[in-house]
Each structure stands twice: as C-alpha cells, then as structure tokens.
Amino acid sequence: MDVFAVAGGDGAGKTTTALNLAVALRDAGSYAAILDADLSGNVSSALDVSYAATLEAVVDGDARARDAVADVELSTDSLPESDLAAYNKALAADRTQFRAGAAQEEPSTDEDEPDIDTLPVVAGFENRADHTGTDPETLADVLENFVMAYDVLVVDTGNGPASQSPTIDIADGTITVATPDPAKMEAAREDVRACTSAGTKLMGCVVNRAGEKTSISEVTDSVGAEAFGVIPEDARTAALEPVFFSVPGSPAANAYGRLADKALSWDGASALVGQTSADGGDDPDPTSGRDESDGTDDDDSGGFLSGLLGDD
C-alpha cells in the first residue's frame, strides 16, 4: 500500500485536493481510501461521515482498524441544482477551459474495478494534539492493517503545519498544495523543509486555483519543488465536491484525473528544486540546475497553459 500525504497551508486546498485525488485514483482502477488525519479537518464534515471508532482508538488498542473506516456512498442526487447550474454557466463562459484537456473517459464497469460511487474514509484523531502526539512507528504499524484492503491511502494531513504530522514521517511521498498567494507558497515551502527533515520524498507541488495569468514556475520556484499538477481556478462550491465525481469532464475534474495518473506513475524520485540539508537548515536553491535566463523570453513555458497540460 502506498501512502501519499497531502499537505499545505490552511486554505490552500489540501482537503479538496486529497478528496478529489482519492476519487480519481479509484476511477483509474486503484483501490484507494482517504485518511482524515485529524477530525478538526474538513473531509469528514464535507462528506458528513460518522464512524464507529477513530484511528486514535485503534492506536490505543480499544478498537479494530475496520471500525475506523466508513464507506461513503457518493451520489449526485443531493447536489444543489442552483450550485450546479451556476457552475456549468461559469464553465460555459470560461474561454480558457479548453486548456484543461479532453473529457474524462467513462469509469470502467469491470467487476474487479473499485466502485467510484463509494469512497472509504478512515477516521483519524479527535483533535490535532492527539494527532501530532502519535508516535510515527506506532501509526505505521496501525496502517499495516489496511495493506490488504487498499492500494493507496491518501492522507489529508489536517490543519496546522505538515511538520507536526506523523504521517509525513511514514508517507511514501508527500504532495504539497499551494496557491499563487505568498502566504500559501511560504507554507508549502515549510512542507518542503519538513519532508527533507523527515526523510520523506516530496512528490511535488500542486498549484491550486491557477488563473490565466498565473506563472507556474514562479510558484514552484518559490516553494522549492517541481510542479506535480495544476488545478484551475473555477466557480465550484463546496457542495459540488468532490467535483471529479459530481461534474466529470469539467476542467478541474480533468486536472484531478491527470493528478491521479501522475501519482500512479510516480517513480519515487524527489521533486526538490536544488538541495536541502537533512536538518532543514538550508533552503532549496530555486536556480540550481536551471537555465539562468534573463526572464525576457516571450513564450509561456512557465505559465498556466504549460503547467496545466503538463510535459507529456
């Protein structure tokens, strides 16, 4: 089982990214689940999930691992028609939406494929203090209970710095989410330092809420990590999440689909830009290994189109 941690500053969109990534992974044929690392986060509230137990109880030996899992049935029946209509109207008026690529293929109906209408959600800890105080090795032992059930566990690291989450220490790879906002980029940069300190491989940076004028290279250079995905800014509401399920074929849904494909094909290589010391004392060098141009090139190699469509 691969464990992918999704980190980022508060409000950067890590919960939305983790949620849509998990659903997109299942659509791609991977038996994926999502771990709401601390229940003061947003996954459980967004999906209105209740559990028989939490991972905290499992760690303490008071519950079985299965008791901390809720299989959430996703449905479009309860989507607010006004929200959906407004979103589709906004998409129709968006002249740049063609940049998001082709529509997603219909999910497979093979019996051996995971059901995209169902998303297993693992309850984390009741509060941030219990979450951050958990021994990483103990948490790793508990998560071994899910190895036979899931191919991938996507972890929403919850509120607060990723450096405080023991999931960073045990993850196979970490994705940091940033928006073009300076505060969110700085928080993502702290995630880079945390991954380096914990010895966790950084999969890359997901640039969220990218607009037409967003320079992907400016964001990733500031964060100190290569782009792993780009999610376009759009008019969707929380009620439409996960948008990959509720509005398949939309630009954001397509972007999450590509993010899942990249996660499944990730070769384990670190996406750090430059070098960072093991103790996190040195910042990544944004210019290491890059062509030192004067920045006057008139192509859009670092812009929205390049980052959104990817290098493939």
RABEL-V833862 format. One line per field, one symbol per residue. ss: DSSP state (H for helix, E for strand, - for the rest). phi: phi as a letter, one per 30 degrees, with the letter a starting at -180 (. if undefined). burial: I if it has 16 or more other C-alpha atoms within 10 Angstrom, else O. A space follows every 50 residues. Layout:
BEGIN
ss->???
phi->???
burial->???
END
This chain:
BEGIN
ss->-EEEEEEE-----HHHHHHHHHHHHHH----EEEEEEE----HHHHH--- ----HHHHH-----HHHHEEEEE-------HHHHHHHHHHHHH---HHHH -----------------EEEEEEEE--HHHHH---HHHHHHHHHHH---- -EEEEE-----HHH-HHHHH--EEEEEE---HHHHHHHHHHHHHHHHH-- -EEEEEEEEE----EHHHHHHHH-E-EEEEEE-----HHH--HHHH---- HHHHHHHHHHHHHHH------E---------------------------- --EHHHHHH---
phi->.dccdccldeidjdddddddddddddddjcdcbbcdebdddcddddchcb bdacdeddddicadeddccbddddacdcdddddddddddddddddcdddd jdddddedcdddcddddbbdccddcdbddddddddedddddddddcedcb dbcccddidjddddcddddcddabcccbcddeddddddddddddddddic dcdkccdchdcecdcddddddddjbddcabcddacdcddcddddddbdid ededddddddedddceciddcdcibbddcidcddcecdicddddicecdc dccddddddicd
burial->IOIIIIIIIIOIIIIIIIIIIIIIIIIIIIIIIIIIIIIIIIIIOOIOOI OOIIIIIIIOOOIIIIIIIIOIOIOOOOOOOOIIOOIIOOIOOOOOOOOI OOOIOOOOOOOOOIIIOIIIIIIIIIIIOOIIOIOIOOIIOIIOOIOOOI IIIIIIIIIIIIIIIIIIIIIIIIIIIIIIOOOIIIIIIIIIIIIIIIII IIIIIIIIIIIOOIIIIOIIIIIIIIIIIIIIOIOIOOOIIIIIIIIIII IIIIIIIIIIOOIOOOOOOIIIIIOIOOOIOOIIIIOOOOOOOOOOOOOO OOIIIIIIOOOO
END
